[in-house]
Amino acid sequence: MEKRKDNKGRILKTGESQRKDLIYQYRYTGHDGKRVTIYDSDLKALREREKELQKLSIIGANYSSNTIKVIELVEKYINLRQGARRNTKEFRLFTVNTIKRDAFGNMQVRNVTMADAQEWVIRLNRDGKSYCSIKSIRGVVKPAFKMAVNEGIIYRNPFDFQLSDVIKNDMSTRTALTQEQQNAWMSFIKNDPVYSKHYDEFVVLLGTGLRISEFCGLTLDDLDFENQRINVDHQLCKSMTNEYFVENTKTKCGIRTIPMSSDVYDSLKNIVSNRIKSQKEYVVDGYTNFLNINRYGNPCVSYNYDSIFKSALKRYNKHHADNPLPKITPHIMRHTFCTNLINAGVNIKTVQYLMGHSTANITLNIYSHSDYDSVVSQVASLNAYSNLKHNTIHV
């Protein structure tokens, strides 16, 4: 029997066909017995979708027969959560890959005990995963098991335990830098022969409170030097496969306009003037002319700055062993910016706007640290006001 071919002479597999309008289609029977058809203009793309459907069909059959494995359960749960942001999808992929690398992923869901779940968590920790990472991974796996509970596959969620009871919570409290620490840190960066080239970037981060992905996403068109303001409406990220992609701001409130202080204005001007002139600008999802590019003309992303901060801090503490600085990251700079605004008496709604927070409560929760000098100053001001009011009433 002659095999079916497409208009290019390629042999079509069982279930595949090509319509008169050259659109490819694939028909199959799902595990529920229903016939399903999918379409695509590209045969290769259609076959990629076929593989995914076949996998989901197997998962569906296993789910119905109560023989589904942990990895299949998590994949099914993720597949049902559509419309996620690209960053969320990337982390879910990371979670799936993490599960696949451990025998836990091949266990049948109905056989998983709480002890099994806890032992897996402990193995992740021993393999170098931080408490924060494991907490995020658990944030994907636990609701997947909850789905299995709701469907009657299991009667109890094996992840219903306190994570801190199993592994040590090593998440450090986010603390803003004191004014003395800010001065020491920025002075070091400005004068250090290795890291002085990044001084202007540090000034912008400390003077705007931008999320590092927002800072990386800035393009030359986002800088309004005439009106001295920065337009923020997107962020630049990189996938697990090293692909650049542009994401919307974390929330709708993240879309904002930030005024440039004189220091920020000067530093942004310096960054633009020192920016490498690339023959061909990198284009990511329609965005180009990124402000921060490396020596190869490629846009910088968050992990580039994480590395810079980490190595710079190591160098600083090596030369200041008698008075080292605490952990400093791009997000600590953002947190410090927020704290500086509050200490300066800026209205909380204004701070909320500048930070791009969805509510003022988030701003207030983040602002949970004050240096002692600021506390003394504010208490003194309060006492002075109280005394003035008392004396006025008395008179």
Backbone torsions as a table, in degrees:
resi	resn	phi	psi	omega
1	MET	NA	129.1	-177.1
2	GLU	-70.7	133.1	-178.2
3	LYS	-78.0	145.9	-179.3
4	ARG	-72.4	137.5	-179.1
5	LYS	-127.2	160.2	175.6
6	ASP	-91.7	-175.7	-176.2
7	ASN	-68.1	-11.0	177.7
8	LYS	-102.1	6.3	177.7
9	GLY	85.2	7.6	-179.5
10	ARG	-82.9	136.0	-179.2
11	ILE	-72.0	130.8	-179.9
12	LEU	-93.8	142.4	-178.8
13	LYS	-81.8	169.8	178.5
14	THR	-57.3	129.2	179.8
15	GLY	94.3	-14.8	-179.9
16	GLU	-93.8	147.8	174.7
17	SER	-157.2	166.1	177.6
18	GLN	-124.6	127.6	-178.1
19	ARG	-79.1	173.3	-179.6
20	LYS	-64.3	-27.9	178.1
21	ASP	-85.2	10.9	176.4
22	LEU	74.3	5.7	175.7
23	ILE	-77.1	135.3	178.5
24	TYR	-86.9	147.6	175.2
25	GLN	-139.1	153.6	179.2
26	TYR	-134.4	126.2	-179.6
27	ARG	-113.9	137.5	179.2
28	TYR	-150.1	166.2	178.8
29	THR	-107.4	122.3	-179.8
30	GLY	-73.3	171.5	-177.9
31	HIS	-65.9	-15.3	177.8
32	ASP	-90.1	2.9	176.6
33	GLY	89.2	-1.4	-178.5
34	LYS	-89.2	143.8	178.0
35	ARG	-83.8	134.4	-177.9
36	VAL	-129.2	142.7	178.4
37	THR	-126.5	134.8	174.6
38	ILE	-122.6	155.9	-175.0
39	TYR	-130.8	153.0	173.4
40	ASP	-163.8	147.8	179.5
41	SER	-81.1	-12.3	-178.2
42	ASP	-118.3	127.2	-176.8
43	LEU	-64.9	-40.7	179.8
44	LYS	-62.5	-44.0	179.3
45	ALA	-64.6	-38.7	178.6
46	LEU	-61.2	-41.7	-178.1
47	ARG	-69.9	-30.6	173.9
48	GLU	-64.6	-39.2	178.1
49	ARG	-69.6	-34.0	177.3
50	GLU	-60.5	-45.2	-179.5
51	LYS	-60.3	-43.3	-179.3
52	GLU	-65.0	-41.7	179.9
53	LEU	-65.8	-39.7	178.6
54	GLN	-63.6	-39.8	178.2
55	LYS	-64.8	-45.2	-179.9
56	LEU	-65.6	-32.5	178.5
57	SER	-65.2	-41.6	177.9
58	ILE	-64.3	-43.9	178.6
59	ILE	-60.5	-42.9	179.9
60	GLY	-62.3	-41.3	178.7
61	ALA	-64.7	-43.3	179.0
62	ASN	-65.5	-36.2	179.5
63	TYR	-63.7	-43.3	-178.6
64	SER	-68.1	-34.2	-177.1
65	SER	-90.4	2.6	177.7
66	ASN	65.4	30.8	177.2
67	THR	-117.6	14.6	-175.6
68	ILE	-64.1	141.4	178.9
69	LYS	-90.9	166.1	-178.4
70	VAL	-58.0	-48.6	-177.4
71	ILE	-63.3	-36.0	178.8
72	GLU	-69.3	-38.7	179.0
73	LEU	-62.2	-45.8	-178.9
74	VAL	-65.6	-40.4	178.3
75	GLU	-64.9	-38.6	177.9
76	LYS	-65.5	-43.3	179.3
77	TYR	-61.0	-45.5	-179.5
78	ILE	-63.9	-39.9	-178.7
79	ASN	-63.6	-27.9	179.9
80	LEU	-82.7	-10.5	-179.7
81	ARG	-101.1	83.6	-177.4
82	GLN	-87.6	164.1	175.3
83	GLY	78.3	15.2	-179.4
84	ALA	-74.3	153.8	175.2
85	ARG	-66.5	158.9	-177.9
86	ARG	-60.6	-40.7	179.2
87	ASN	-60.9	-40.0	178.5
88	THR	-64.9	-43.0	178.3
89	LYS	-62.0	-38.9	179.3
90	GLU	-63.3	-42.5	-179.4
91	PHE	-69.4	-36.5	176.8
92	ARG	-62.6	-39.0	176.4
93	LEU	-63.4	-41.3	176.3
94	PHE	-60.3	-41.6	179.3
95	THR	-63.9	-45.0	178.6
96	VAL	-59.3	-45.8	179.8
97	ASN	-63.9	-36.3	178.2
98	THR	-64.2	-42.8	-180.0
99	ILE	-66.4	-39.8	-178.4
100	LYS	-62.1	-29.1	-175.9
101	ARG	-80.7	-1.1	-177.8
102	ASP	-124.6	148.2	179.4
103	ALA	-59.4	-23.0	179.1
104	PHE	-56.2	-34.8	-177.8
105	GLY	-64.3	-25.6	-178.3
106	ASN	-93.8	0.8	177.5
107	MET	-73.0	144.3	174.2
108	GLN	-73.2	135.5	-174.6
109	VAL	-55.3	-40.5	-176.0
110	ARG	-66.8	-16.0	-178.7
111	ASN	-99.5	-5.8	-176.4
112	VAL	-74.5	125.1	176.0
113	THR	-102.4	168.7	177.0
114	MET	-62.0	-35.5	178.0
115	ALA	-62.6	-39.2	177.6
116	ASP	-62.2	-44.6	-179.8
117	ALA	-63.7	-42.0	-179.8
118	GLN	-67.3	-39.8	178.6
119	GLU	-64.4	-36.8	177.3
120	TRP	-64.7	-43.5	177.9
121	VAL	-59.5	-42.6	179.9
122	ILE	-64.4	-39.6	178.7
123	ARG	-64.4	-40.8	177.9
124	LEU	-59.6	-41.9	-179.8
125	ASN	-66.2	-41.3	179.2
126	ARG	-68.0	-27.5	178.7
127	ASP	-80.2	1.7	175.6
128	GLY	106.9	-2.2	178.4
129	LYS	-71.7	133.3	179.7
130	SER	-75.1	165.6	177.3
131	TYR	-58.6	-41.9	-179.2
132	CYS	-61.7	-44.6	-179.8
133	SER	-64.7	-43.9	-179.0
134	ILE	-65.6	-37.4	177.8
135	LYS	-61.4	-40.3	179.7
136	SER	-69.6	-41.4	177.7
137	ILE	-61.4	-45.5	178.1
138	ARG	-60.9	-30.1	178.7
139	GLY	-66.0	-16.7	175.2
140	VAL	-95.7	-42.3	-173.9
141	VAL	-73.6	-41.2	-176.5
142	LYS	-59.8	-47.9	178.2
143	PRO	-66.4	-26.0	175.8
144	ALA	-64.6	-42.8	177.3
145	PHE	-69.3	-31.9	176.5
146	LYS	-63.0	-37.3	176.3
147	MET	-61.2	-40.5	178.5
148	ALA	-65.6	-35.1	176.4
149	VAL	-65.3	-46.2	-178.9
150	ASN	-62.2	-30.7	-178.9
151	GLU	-86.9	-2.2	177.1
152	GLY	81.3	12.2	178.4
153	ILE	-74.1	-39.2	175.5
154	ILE	-131.1	162.6	-176.0
155	TYR	-103.3	-14.6	-178.0
156	ARG	-145.6	139.3	179.1
157	ASN	-78.9	116.0	-178.3
158	PRO	-67.8	-8.5	179.2
159	PHE	-100.3	13.7	176.3
160	ASP	-81.8	67.7	176.8
161	PHE	-145.4	157.7	177.3
162	GLN	-74.5	122.0	-177.9
163	LEU	-60.9	-38.5	-178.4
164	SER	-67.8	-14.7	175.7
165	ASP	-79.0	-15.3	-175.6
166	VAL	-106.0	-43.8	177.5
167	ILE	-129.3	156.5	-177.0
168	LYS	-70.9	132.9	175.7
169	ASN	-79.4	103.1	-178.2
170	ASP	-101.4	15.8	179.1
171	MET	-73.7	116.3	-178.6
172	SER	-79.5	146.4	178.1
173	THR	-68.0	133.6	-179.2
174	ARG	-72.9	116.6	-175.6
175	THR	-122.8	132.2	177.8
176	ALA	-71.8	152.4	176.2
177	LEU	-75.2	141.2	174.1
178	THR	-72.0	167.5	179.4
179	GLN	-61.5	-38.6	178.7
180	GLU	-63.6	-41.8	179.0
181	GLN	-67.7	-39.1	177.4
182	GLN	-60.1	-45.9	-178.9
183	ASN	-62.8	-43.8	-179.2
184	ALA	-64.8	-44.2	-177.4
185	TRP	-65.8	-49.0	-177.1
186	MET	-69.6	-34.0	176.9
187	SER	-64.9	-40.9	178.7
188	PHE	-63.0	-47.4	-178.7
189	ILE	-62.1	-41.0	-177.2
190	LYS	-64.3	-35.7	-173.6
191	ASN	-103.9	-7.2	-178.7
192	ASP	-73.7	133.4	-177.8
193	PRO	-65.4	-22.3	-178.5
194	VAL	-90.8	-45.5	-170.4
195	TYR	-103.5	0.3	179.7
196	SER	-62.5	-25.3	179.6
197	LYS	-66.5	-16.4	178.8
198	HIS	-101.2	3.9	-174.2
199	TYR	-55.9	-46.7	-177.3
200	ASP	-63.5	-34.9	177.4
201	GLU	-65.7	-39.2	178.5
202	PHE	-65.7	-38.7	179.1
203	VAL	-62.2	-43.5	-179.2
204	VAL	-65.1	-43.4	179.8
205	LEU	-62.9	-43.8	-178.8
206	LEU	-73.2	-26.1	-175.4
207	GLY	-98.3	0.6	-179.4
208	THR	-128.5	-23.9	-177.1
209	GLY	72.2	17.4	179.8
210	LEU	-64.0	140.9	167.6
211	ARG	-63.7	148.2	-174.3
212	ILE	-62.9	-34.7	178.5
213	SER	-70.2	-29.0	175.1
214	GLU	-71.2	-41.0	178.3
215	PHE	-62.1	-43.4	179.6
216	CYS	-66.6	-28.5	-178.3
217	GLY	-81.2	-10.0	-179.0
218	LEU	-60.2	134.2	173.6
219	THR	-112.5	168.3	179.2
220	LEU	-60.4	-29.9	179.9
221	ASP	-71.9	-17.4	-179.8
222	ASP	-82.3	-9.0	-177.0
223	LEU	-101.2	114.6	179.1
224	ASP	-104.9	87.0	-177.0
225	PHE	-69.5	-30.3	-178.6
226	GLU	-62.8	-43.0	179.2
227	ASN	-100.2	4.5	178.0
228	GLN	52.0	60.9	177.4
229	ARG	-149.0	158.5	-178.4
230	ILE	-117.4	127.2	178.1
231	ASN	-94.8	124.1	-177.6
232	VAL	-117.8	117.5	178.1
233	ASP	-146.8	9.3	179.3
234	HIS	-161.3	173.3	176.3
235	GLN	-141.8	152.8	-179.2
236	LEU	-106.6	131.5	-179.0
237	CYS	-133.1	175.7	177.6
238	LYS	-136.9	136.1	-175.9
239	SER	-81.3	174.8	177.8
240	MET	-64.6	-21.8	178.5
241	THR	-97.0	18.4	177.0
242	ASN	63.9	32.2	175.8
243	GLU	-100.5	131.5	175.7
244	TYR	-72.2	145.5	170.8
245	PHE	-153.1	150.0	179.2
246	VAL	-101.1	132.0	-179.8
247	GLU	-118.1	152.8	172.1
248	ASN	-64.1	165.6	176.3
249	THR	-61.5	161.3	-173.6
250	LYS	-53.5	-41.5	174.3
251	THR	-136.1	170.7	177.0
252	LYS	-61.6	-30.5	178.7
253	CYS	-69.8	-12.8	178.0
254	GLY	-71.1	-18.3	175.9
255	ILE	-77.0	114.3	-173.2
256	ARG	-157.9	170.9	175.9
257	THR	-120.4	123.0	-176.4
258	ILE	-107.4	126.1	178.3
259	PRO	-70.5	146.3	176.9
260	MET	-90.2	124.3	169.4
261	SER	-72.5	169.8	-179.4
262	SER	-61.7	-39.2	178.9
263	ASP	-65.9	-44.2	179.5
264	VAL	-64.7	-41.6	178.2
265	TYR	-57.5	-50.1	-179.0
266	ASP	-62.0	-41.5	-177.9
267	SER	-68.7	-38.9	177.4
268	LEU	-65.2	-39.0	176.2
269	LYS	-60.8	-41.6	179.4
270	ASN	-64.6	-42.4	-179.8
271	ILE	-62.1	-43.0	-179.7
272	VAL	-64.8	-44.5	-177.7
273	SER	-69.6	-30.3	-179.8
274	ASN	-91.1	-2.8	-177.2
275	ARG	-63.6	134.5	-179.9
276	ILE	-62.6	133.0	178.1
277	LYS	-83.0	106.4	-177.7
278	SER	-94.1	139.2	179.5
279	GLN	-66.0	-33.9	179.9
280	LYS	-133.8	114.0	-178.0
281	GLU	-72.3	140.2	178.5
282	TYR	-69.1	135.1	178.5
283	VAL	-116.8	126.7	178.9
284	VAL	-128.3	114.1	178.3
285	ASP	49.1	40.2	177.0
286	GLY	89.3	-8.5	178.8
287	TYR	-96.4	142.0	179.3
288	THR	-148.5	179.8	-178.2
289	ASN	56.6	49.1	178.7
290	PHE	-65.6	140.9	-176.1
291	LEU	-64.2	-46.2	-174.1
292	ASN	-103.3	106.7	178.5
293	ILE	-126.8	153.6	179.6
294	ASN	-86.4	-174.7	-175.2
295	ARG	-67.0	-15.2	178.1
296	TYR	-94.4	0.8	-179.8
297	GLY	86.8	5.5	179.9
298	ASN	-89.5	143.5	179.5
299	PRO	-63.5	142.8	176.1
300	CYS	-82.7	147.1	177.7
301	VAL	-126.3	178.5	-170.5
302	SER	-56.3	-42.1	-175.9
303	TYR	-67.5	-23.1	175.0
304	ASN	-63.3	-44.0	-179.8
305	TYR	-75.2	-32.2	175.0
306	ASP	-58.1	-42.4	180.0
307	SER	-67.0	-41.8	179.7
308	ILE	-62.5	-47.2	-179.9
309	PHE	-62.0	-43.6	-177.2
310	LYS	-62.9	-47.2	-177.8
311	SER	-72.3	-33.8	178.5
312	ALA	-66.7	-41.8	179.4
313	LEU	-65.1	-39.2	178.4
314	LYS	-61.4	-41.3	179.3
315	ARG	-67.3	-42.3	179.5
316	TYR	-60.0	-50.7	-176.3
317	ASN	-66.7	-25.5	176.4
318	LYS	-67.2	-37.2	-178.9
319	HIS	-90.0	-7.3	179.8
320	HIS	-133.5	51.5	-176.4
321	ALA	-60.9	-26.0	-178.9
322	ASP	-78.8	-19.5	-179.5
323	ASN	-147.3	67.7	-175.6
324	PRO	-71.3	158.4	176.7
325	LEU	-93.5	152.7	176.7
326	PRO	-72.9	-179.7	179.9
327	LYS	-59.0	128.9	179.0
328	ILE	-124.5	125.2	179.1
329	THR	-130.1	169.5	174.9
330	PRO	-55.5	-34.8	-179.6
331	HIS	-72.8	-28.4	174.5
332	ILE	-65.2	-35.6	176.8
333	MET	-63.6	-41.7	177.8
334	ARG	-63.8	-44.4	179.9
335	HIS	-64.0	-38.0	178.6
336	THR	-66.8	-40.5	176.6
337	PHE	-57.1	-45.9	179.7
338	CYS	-61.5	-46.0	-179.5
339	THR	-63.4	-40.7	179.0
340	ASN	-61.2	-39.5	179.0
341	LEU	-64.4	-45.2	-179.6
342	ILE	-63.8	-44.4	179.7
343	ASN	-63.0	-26.7	179.5
344	ALA	-83.7	-1.5	177.3
345	GLY	85.0	17.3	179.2
346	VAL	-69.7	138.9	-179.3
347	ASN	-55.1	137.3	-174.0
348	ILE	-61.4	-34.3	178.5
349	LYS	-68.0	-33.0	176.3
350	THR	-68.1	-42.9	178.0
351	VAL	-62.3	-42.5	178.5
352	GLN	-56.7	-45.1	-179.5
353	TYR	-63.6	-48.2	-177.8
354	LEU	-62.9	-34.6	179.8
355	MET	-79.3	-18.2	-178.3
356	GLY	76.8	27.7	179.3
357	HIS	-83.4	147.9	-179.4
358	SER	-75.2	-28.5	178.0
359	THR	-138.8	158.7	177.8
360	ALA	-69.6	-25.6	178.9
361	ASN	-61.8	-39.1	177.7
362	ILE	-61.6	-43.5	179.1
363	THR	-60.4	-46.3	-178.4
364	LEU	-67.0	-36.2	179.0
365	ASN	-67.7	-36.9	178.0
366	ILE	-69.6	-39.2	177.5
367	TYR	-80.2	80.0	-178.5
368	SER	-119.1	8.1	-177.1
369	HIS	-132.8	133.9	173.8
370	SER	-132.0	144.3	174.3
371	ASP	-78.3	158.2	-171.6
372	TYR	-60.5	-40.2	-179.0
373	ASP	-61.0	-38.0	179.5
374	SER	-67.2	-40.6	178.8
375	VAL	-62.0	-47.1	179.6
376	VAL	-58.6	-44.3	-178.4
377	SER	-62.6	-44.3	-177.7
378	GLN	-69.7	-39.5	177.9
379	VAL	-64.8	-40.3	178.5
380	ALA	-62.5	-40.6	179.0
381	SER	-64.5	-41.0	179.5
382	LEU	-63.9	-42.9	179.4
383	ASN	-64.8	-39.8	-180.0
384	ALA	-63.5	-41.1	178.8
385	TYR	-65.6	-41.9	-179.8
386	SER	-62.3	-43.0	179.7
387	ASN	-65.3	-41.2	179.9
388	LEU	-62.8	-43.2	-179.2
389	LYS	-65.4	-41.5	-179.4
390	HIS	-63.8	-44.2	-178.8
391	ASN	-66.2	-36.2	179.9
392	THR	-66.3	-43.4	179.3
393	ILE	-64.6	-39.2	-177.1
394	HIS	-64.0	-40.2	-179.9
395	VAL	-68.9	NA	NA
